[in-house]
Amino acid sequence: MALALFDSVATLQPIDVARLTLVEPVEGAAEQLARGQVGTVVDVVDQDESKQYLVEVADLEGREYAMAYLMESELLLLHYQFTAA
């Protein structure tokens, strides 16, 4: 799977809050960003033969509240139209 800028993704596992940059204070923030949280790839960084993806997480009204650099193995690419497997 090759992720690209502006791909929609979901987290495959919880992401510890220490790895997050919180843009806005999140009321009742937990210790982790939930598994299955949806975000958008906003930057791709090549680092030592692997890529890291800066994922922006926003609410339903489009307000960004967190960002994190994640590995491809931590993300699921979301599809909004038919894609053959």
The first five atom37 places (N, CA, C, CB, O) and aatype in JSON, in Angstrom:
{
  "aatype": [12, 0, 10, 0, 10, 13, 3, 15, 19, 0, 16, 10, 5, 14, 9, 3, 19, 0, 1, 10, 16, 10, 19, 6, 14, 19, 6, 7, 0, 0, 6, 5, 10, 0, 1, 7, 5, 19, 7, 16, 19, 19, 3, 19, 19, 3, 5, 3, 6, 15, 11, 5, 18, 10, 19, 6, 19, 0, 3, 10, 6, 7, 1, 6, 18, 0, 12, 0, 18, 10, 12, 6, 15, 6, 10, 10, 10, 10, 8, 18, 5, 13, 16, 0, 0],
  "atom_mask": [
    [1, 1, 1, 1, 1],
    [1, 1, 1, 1, 1],
    [1, 1, 1, 1, 1],
    [1, 1, 1, 1, 1],
    [1, 1, 1, 1, 1],
    [1, 1, 1, 1, 1],
    [1, 1, 1, 1, 1],
    [1, 1, 1, 1, 1],
    [1, 1, 1, 1, 1],
    [1, 1, 1, 1, 1],
    [1, 1, 1, 1, 1],
    [1, 1, 1, 1, 1],
    [1, 1, 1, 1, 1],
    [1, 1, 1, 1, 1],
    [1, 1, 1, 1, 1],
    [1, 1, 1, 1, 1],
    [1, 1, 1, 1, 1],
    [1, 1, 1, 1, 1],
    [1, 1, 1, 1, 1],
    [1, 1, 1, 1, 1],
    [1, 1, 1, 1, 1],
    [1, 1, 1, 1, 1],
    [1, 1, 1, 1, 1],
    [1, 1, 1, 1, 1],
    [1, 1, 1, 1, 1],
    [1, 1, 1, 1, 1],
    [1, 1, 1, 1, 1],
    [1, 1, 1, 0, 1],
    [1, 1, 1, 1, 1],
    [1, 1, 1, 1, 1],
    [1, 1, 1, 1, 1],
    [1, 1, 1, 1, 1],
    [1, 1, 1, 1, 1],
    [1, 1, 1, 1, 1],
    [1, 1, 1, 1, 1],
    [1, 1, 1, 0, 1],
    [1, 1, 1, 1, 1],
    [1, 1, 1, 1, 1],
    [1, 1, 1, 0, 1],
    [1, 1, 1, 1, 1],
    [1, 1, 1, 1, 1],
    [1, 1, 1, 1, 1],
    [1, 1, 1, 1, 1],
    [1, 1, 1, 1, 1],
    [1, 1, 1, 1, 1],
    [1, 1, 1, 1, 1],
    [1, 1, 1, 1, 1],
    [1, 1, 1, 1, 1],
    [1, 1, 1, 1, 1],
    [1, 1, 1, 1, 1],
    [1, 1, 1, 1, 1],
    [1, 1, 1, 1, 1],
    [1, 1, 1, 1, 1],
    [1, 1, 1, 1, 1],
    [1, 1, 1, 1, 1],
    [1, 1, 1, 1, 1],
    [1, 1, 1, 1, 1],
    [1, 1, 1, 1, 1],
    [1, 1, 1, 1, 1],
    [1, 1, 1, 1, 1],
    [1, 1, 1, 1, 1],
    [1, 1, 1, 0, 1],
    [1, 1, 1, 1, 1],
    [1, 1, 1, 1, 1],
    [1, 1, 1, 1, 1],
    [1, 1, 1, 1, 1],
    [1, 1, 1, 1, 1],
    [1, 1, 1, 1, 1],
    [1, 1, 1, 1, 1],
    [1, 1, 1, 1, 1],
    [1, 1, 1, 1, 1],
    [1, 1, 1, 1, 1],
    [1, 1, 1, 1, 1],
    [1, 1, 1, 1, 1],
    [1, 1, 1, 1, 1],
    [1, 1, 1, 1, 1],
    [1, 1, 1, 1, 1],
    [1, 1, 1, 1, 1],
    [1, 1, 1, 1, 1],
    [1, 1, 1, 1, 1],
    [1, 1, 1, 1, 1],
    [1, 1, 1, 1, 1],
    [1, 1, 1, 1, 1],
    [1, 1, 1, 1, 1],
    [1, 1, 1, 1, 1]
  ],
  "atom_positions": [
    [[0.85, -1.17, 0.0], [0.0, 0.0, 0.0], [0.9, 1.23, 0.0], [-0.97, 0.0, 1.23], [1.81, 1.33, 0.82]],
    [[0.66, 2.13, -0.88], [1.41, 3.38, -0.91], [0.45, 4.52, -0.61], [2.12, 3.58, -2.29], [-0.5, 4.76, -1.36]],
    [[0.7, 5.22, 0.48], [-0.14, 6.35, 0.84], [0.38, 7.6, 0.15], [-0.18, 6.54, 2.36], [1.57, 7.72, -0.13]],
    [[-0.51, 8.52, -0.12], [-0.15, 9.77, -0.79], [-0.8, 10.94, -0.05], [-0.59, 9.75, -2.28], [-1.68, 10.76, 0.79]],
    [[-0.34, 12.14, -0.39], [-0.93, 13.33, 0.2], [-2.44, 13.35, -0.01], [-0.3, 14.59, -0.39], [-2.94, 13.0, -1.08]],
    [[-3.13, 13.75, 1.0], [-4.58, 13.95, 1.02], [-5.38, 12.65, 1.02], [-4.99, 14.76, -0.17], [-6.6, 12.68, 0.88]],
    [[-4.72, 11.49, 1.19], [-5.45, 10.24, 1.37], [-6.19, 10.27, 2.7], [-4.49, 9.02, 1.3], [-5.69, 10.81, 3.69]],
    [[-7.38, 9.69, 2.72], [-8.11, 9.49, 3.97], [-7.67, 8.17, 4.57], [-9.66, 9.52, 3.75], [-7.59, 7.16, 3.87]],
    [[-7.38, 8.18, 5.86], [-6.88, 7.0, 6.54], [-7.57, 6.84, 7.88], [-5.36, 7.08, 6.73], [-8.18, 7.78, 8.39]],
    [[-7.47, 5.64, 8.44], [-7.96, 5.37, 9.79], [-6.83, 4.69, 10.56], [-9.25, 4.48, 9.77], [-6.04, 3.95, 9.99]],
    [[-6.78, 4.95, 11.87], [-5.75, 4.34, 12.7], [-6.11, 2.88, 12.97], [-5.58, 5.11, 14.03], [-7.27, 2.55, 13.22]],
    [[-5.1, 2.02, 12.91], [-5.31, 0.6, 13.14], [-5.13, 0.22, 14.61], [-4.36, -0.21, 12.29], [-5.48, -0.88, 15.02]],
    [[-4.59, 1.14, 15.39], [-4.37, 0.9, 16.81], [-4.47, 2.23, 17.53], [-2.99, 0.2, 17.08], [-4.35, 3.28, 16.91]],
    [[-4.67, 2.2, 18.84], [-4.69, 3.47, 19.57], [-3.34, 4.17, 19.46], [-5.06, 3.24, 21.06], [-2.3, 3.51, 19.42]],
    [[-3.34, 5.5, 19.41], [-2.13, 6.3, 19.34], [-1.99, 7.06, 20.65], [-2.15, 7.27, 18.1], [-2.87, 7.84, 21.02]],
    [[-0.88, 6.83, 21.35], [-0.65, 7.45, 22.64], [-0.63, 8.98, 22.51], [0.66, 6.95, 23.25], [-0.09, 9.51, 21.54]],
    [[-1.21, 9.66, 23.47], [-1.31, 11.12, 23.43], [0.07, 11.78, 23.39], [-2.09, 11.62, 24.64], [0.2, 12.9, 22.9]],
    [[1.11, 11.11, 23.89], [2.46, 11.67, 23.86], [2.99, 11.82, 22.43], [3.41, 10.78, 24.67], [3.89, 12.62, 22.19]],
    [[2.44, 11.07, 21.5], [2.84, 11.15, 20.09], [2.05, 12.19, 19.32], [2.69, 9.8, 19.42], [2.35, 12.45, 18.15]],
    [[1.05, 12.79, 19.93], [0.16, 13.72, 19.25], [0.58, 15.17, 19.48], [-1.27, 13.52, 19.71], [1.12, 15.51, 20.54]],
    [[0.33, 16.0, 18.49], [0.36, 17.44, 18.67], [-1.1, 17.87, 18.72], [1.17, 18.18, 17.52], [-1.81, 17.77, 17.72]],
    [[-1.53, 18.33, 19.87], [-2.92, 18.76, 20.01], [-3.02, 20.22, 19.59], [-3.43, 18.57, 21.48], [-2.39, 21.1, 20.18]],
    [[-3.81, 20.46, 18.57], [-3.96, 21.81, 18.02], [-4.93, 22.61, 18.88], [-4.45, 21.75, 16.57], [-4.71, 23.79, 19.15]],
    [[-5.99, 21.97, 19.28], [-6.99, 22.58, 20.15], [-7.14, 21.68, 21.38], [-8.37, 22.77, 19.41], [-7.05, 20.46, 21.26]],
    [[-7.35, 22.26, 22.54], [-7.61, 21.41, 23.7], [-8.84, 20.55, 23.44], [-7.81, 22.28, 24.98], [-9.87, 21.04, 22.96]],
    [[-8.73, 19.28, 23.76], [-9.85, 18.36, 23.55], [-10.48, 18.09, 24.91], [-9.38, 17.03, 22.86], [-9.84, 17.56, 25.81]],
    [[-11.75, 18.46, 25.03], [-12.45, 18.28, 26.29], [-12.53, 16.8, 26.64], [-13.86, 18.88, 26.23], [-12.93, 15.98, 25.81]],
    [[-12.15, 16.46, 27.85], [-12.18, 15.07, 28.28], [-11.18, 14.2, 27.55], [0.0, 0.0, 0.0], [-11.42, 13.01, 27.35]],
    [[-10.05, 14.78, 27.12], [-9.05, 14.04, 26.36], [-8.58, 12.82, 27.14], [-7.85, 14.95, 26.02], [-8.34, 12.88, 28.35]],
    [[-8.45, 11.73, 26.43], [-8.02, 10.48, 27.03], [-6.51, 10.35, 26.88], [-8.74, 9.27, 26.38], [-5.84, 11.28, 26.42]],
    [[-5.99, 9.22, 27.27], [-4.56, 8.94, 27.15], [-4.18, 8.52, 25.74], [-4.16, 7.86, 28.14], [-3.0, 8.49, 25.39]],
    [[-5.18, 8.2, 24.91], [-4.91, 7.71, 23.56], [-5.93, 8.25, 22.57], [-4.91, 6.17, 23.54], [-7.06, 8.57, 22.92]],
    [[-5.49, 8.34, 21.31], [-6.4, 8.58, 20.2], [-6.95, 7.21, 19.82], [-5.69, 9.31, 18.97], [-6.18, 6.27, 19.65]],
    [[-8.23, 7.09, 19.69], [-8.87, 5.79, 19.51], [-8.47, 5.08, 18.23], [-10.34, 5.96, 19.53], [-8.17, 5.71, 17.21]],
    [[-8.48, 3.76, 18.28], [-8.34, 2.93, 17.09], [-9.53, 3.25, 16.19], [-8.28, 1.38, 17.45], [-10.66, 3.39, 16.67]],
    [[-9.28, 3.37, 14.89], [-10.36, 3.67, 13.95], [-10.6, 5.15, 13.73], [0.0, 0.0, 0.0], [-11.49, 5.54, 12.97]],
    [[-9.8, 5.99, 14.38], [-9.93, 7.43, 14.18], [-9.58, 7.78, 12.74], [-9.01, 8.22, 15.17], [-8.6, 7.27, 12.2]],
    [[-10.37, 8.63, 12.11], [-10.17, 8.98, 10.71], [-9.38, 10.28, 10.62], [-11.52, 9.1, 9.98], [-9.61, 11.22, 11.38]],
    [[-8.44, 10.33, 9.65], [-7.64, 11.52, 9.43], [-7.24, 11.65, 7.97], [0.0, 0.0, 0.0], [-7.64, 10.83, 7.13]],
    [[-6.45, 12.67, 7.68], [-5.98, 12.94, 6.32], [-4.46, 13.07, 6.33], [-6.64, 14.23, 5.76], [-3.9, 13.73, 7.21]],
    [[-3.8, 12.44, 5.36], [-2.35, 12.56, 5.21], [-2.05, 13.95, 4.67], [-1.77, 11.43, 4.27], [-2.52, 14.31, 3.59]],
    [[-1.25, 14.73, 5.42], [-0.92, 16.09, 4.99], [0.56, 16.29, 4.7], [-1.37, 17.08, 6.04], [0.97, 17.35, 4.22]],
    [[1.38, 15.28, 4.99], [2.8, 15.33, 4.66], [3.36, 13.92, 4.66], [3.58, 16.23, 5.66], [2.9, 13.07, 5.41]],
    [[4.35, 13.69, 3.79], [5.03, 12.4, 3.71], [6.52, 12.67, 3.88], [4.72, 11.65, 2.35], [7.09, 13.49, 3.17]],
    [[7.14, 11.97, 4.83], [8.55, 12.18, 5.15], [9.3, 10.87, 4.97], [8.73, 12.74, 6.59], [8.95, 9.86, 5.59]],
    [[10.34, 10.88, 4.11], [11.22, 9.73, 3.97], [12.25, 9.79, 5.07], [11.91, 9.7, 2.57], [12.95, 10.78, 5.23]],
    [[12.32, 8.7, 5.85], [13.27, 8.68, 6.96], [13.88, 7.29, 7.09], [12.57, 9.1, 8.28], [13.2, 6.34, 7.48]],
    [[15.16, 7.17, 6.75], [15.88, 5.91, 6.91], [15.17, 4.71, 6.27], [16.1, 5.63, 8.37], [14.84, 3.75, 6.96]],
    [[14.93, 4.77, 4.99], [14.32, 3.67, 4.23], [12.87, 3.37, 4.63], [15.13, 2.44, 4.4], [12.33, 2.34, 4.24]],
    [[12.26, 4.24, 5.39], [10.84, 4.08, 5.69], [10.18, 5.45, 5.58], [10.63, 3.44, 7.11], [10.85, 6.49, 5.63]],
    [[8.89, 5.44, 5.44], [8.15, 6.7, 5.34], [7.32, 6.9, 6.59], [7.24, 6.72, 4.07], [6.81, 5.95, 7.19]],
    [[7.19, 8.15, 6.97], [6.28, 8.53, 8.02], [5.26, 9.48, 7.41], [7.03, 9.18, 9.24], [5.58, 10.26, 6.51]],
    [[4.05, 9.4, 7.91], [2.96, 10.19, 7.37], [2.41, 11.1, 8.45], [1.84, 9.29, 6.8], [2.03, 10.65, 9.53]],
    [[2.38, 12.39, 8.16], [1.77, 13.34, 9.08], [0.27, 13.29, 8.83], [2.34, 14.79, 8.91], [-0.2, 13.64, 7.74]],
    [[-0.47, 12.86, 9.83], [-1.91, 12.7, 9.71], [-2.6, 13.77, 10.55], [-2.37, 11.28, 10.14], [-2.33, 13.92, 11.74]],
    [[-3.49, 14.49, 9.91], [-4.29, 15.52, 10.57], [-5.64, 14.93, 10.9], [-4.43, 16.8, 9.68], [-6.29, 14.33, 10.04]],
    [[-6.08, 15.11, 12.14], [-7.36, 14.59, 12.58], [-8.26, 15.79, 12.87], [-7.22, 13.66, 13.84], [-7.88, 16.71, 13.6]],
    [[-9.46, 15.76, 12.3], [-10.39, 16.89, 12.45], [-11.77, 16.37, 12.87], [-10.5, 17.7, 11.13], [-12.07, 15.19, 12.72]],
    [[-12.58, 17.27, 13.4], [-13.94, 16.89, 13.78], [-14.85, 16.92, 12.56], [-14.48, 17.82, 14.89], [-14.4, 17.19, 11.44]],
    [[-16.11, 16.67, 12.76], [-17.06, 16.6, 11.64], [-17.27, 17.95, 10.95], [-18.39, 16.08, 12.12], [-17.78, 18.0, 9.83]],
    [[-16.88, 19.03, 11.61], [-17.02, 20.35, 11.01], [-15.71, 20.83, 10.38], [-17.48, 21.35, 12.05], [-15.6, 21.98, 9.97]],
    [[-14.72, 19.93, 10.31], [-13.46, 20.24, 9.64], [-12.44, 20.97, 10.49], [0.0, 0.0, 0.0], [-11.42, 21.44, 9.97]],
    [[-12.68, 21.08, 11.8], [-11.72, 21.75, 12.69], [-10.67, 20.75, 13.15], [-12.45, 22.38, 13.91], [-10.97, 19.77, 13.83]],
    [[-9.44, 21.02, 12.77], [-8.33, 20.15, 13.15], [-8.13, 20.21, 14.66], [-7.03, 20.55, 12.41], [-8.15, 21.28, 15.25]],
    [[-7.93, 19.03, 15.29], [-7.65, 19.05, 16.72], [-6.4, 18.26, 17.1], [-8.82, 18.5, 17.46], [-5.93, 18.39, 18.24]],
    [[-5.85, 17.47, 16.2], [-4.63, 16.73, 16.52], [-3.89, 16.36, 15.25], [-4.96, 15.46, 17.34], [-4.47, 16.24, 14.17]],
    [[-2.55, 16.18, 15.41], [-1.7, 15.72, 14.32], [-0.7, 14.73, 14.9], [-0.97, 16.91, 13.61], [-0.34, 14.82, 16.07]],
    [[-0.26, 13.78, 14.08], [0.76, 12.83, 14.52], [1.48, 12.27, 13.31], [0.13, 11.69, 15.36], [0.89, 12.07, 12.25]],
    [[2.78, 12.01, 13.48], [3.54, 11.27, 12.47], [3.34, 9.8, 12.74], [5.07, 11.66, 12.49], [3.63, 9.31, 13.83]],
    [[2.84, 9.08, 11.74], [2.52, 7.66, 11.9], [3.18, 6.85, 10.79], [1.01, 7.44, 11.89], [3.43, 7.36, 9.7]],
    [[3.44, 5.6, 11.1], [4.01, 4.68, 10.12], [2.87, 4.08, 9.29], [4.84, 3.56, 10.82], [1.73, 4.04, 9.73]],
    [[3.2, 3.63, 8.09], [2.2, 3.03, 7.21], [1.51, 1.84, 7.88], [2.86, 2.58, 5.9], [0.32, 1.62, 7.66]],
    [[2.25, 1.09, 8.68], [1.69, -0.09, 9.35], [0.64, 0.27, 10.4], [2.8, -0.89, 10.0], [-0.08, -0.61, 10.88]],
    [[0.55, 1.55, 10.77], [-0.43, 2.0, 11.75], [-1.7, 2.54, 11.11], [0.18, 3.05, 12.63], [-2.62, 2.95, 11.81]],
    [[-1.75, 2.54, 9.77], [-2.84, 3.19, 9.05], [-3.55, 2.26, 8.08], [-2.31, 4.39, 8.31], [-2.95, 1.33, 7.53]],
    [[-4.81, 2.53, 7.87], [-5.63, 1.84, 6.87], [-6.1, 2.88, 5.88], [-6.84, 1.08, 7.54], [-6.74, 3.86, 6.26]],
    [[-5.8, 2.69, 4.6], [-6.26, 3.59, 3.54], [-7.76, 3.4, 3.35], [-5.49, 3.33, 2.2], [-8.23, 2.27, 3.22]],
    [[-8.51, 4.49, 3.35], [-9.97, 4.42, 3.17], [-10.3, 4.68, 1.71], [-10.7, 5.44, 4.1], [-9.67, 5.51, 1.05]],
    [[-11.31, 3.97, 1.21], [-11.74, 4.11, -0.18], [-13.19, 4.59, -0.2], [-11.58, 2.77, -0.96], [-14.03, 4.09, 0.55]],
    [[-13.48, 5.54, -1.06], [-14.84, 6.07, -1.18], [-15.5, 5.68, -2.49], [-14.82, 7.58, -1.04], [-16.6, 6.15, -2.79]],
    [[-14.84, 4.84, -3.26], [-15.43, 4.3, -4.46], [-14.91, 2.89, -4.65], [-15.11, 5.2, -5.7], [-13.96, 2.49, -3.98]],
    [[-15.51, 2.14, -5.55], [-15.13, 0.75, -5.74], [-13.66, 0.63, -6.11], [-15.98, 0.11, -6.82], [-13.17, 1.31, -7.01]],
    [[-12.95, -0.24, -5.4], [-11.56, -0.53, -5.67], [-11.39, -2.04, -5.6], [-10.61, 0.2, -4.67], [-11.71, -2.65, -4.58]],
    [[-10.89, -2.65, -6.67], [-10.69, -4.09, -6.67], [-9.53, -4.44, -5.74], [-10.42, -4.61, -8.1], [-8.53, -3.73, -5.66]],
    [[-9.68, -5.55, -5.06], [-8.63, -6.0, -4.12], [-7.62, -6.87, -4.82], [-9.24, -6.76, -2.94], [-6.67, -7.34, -4.19]]
  ]
}
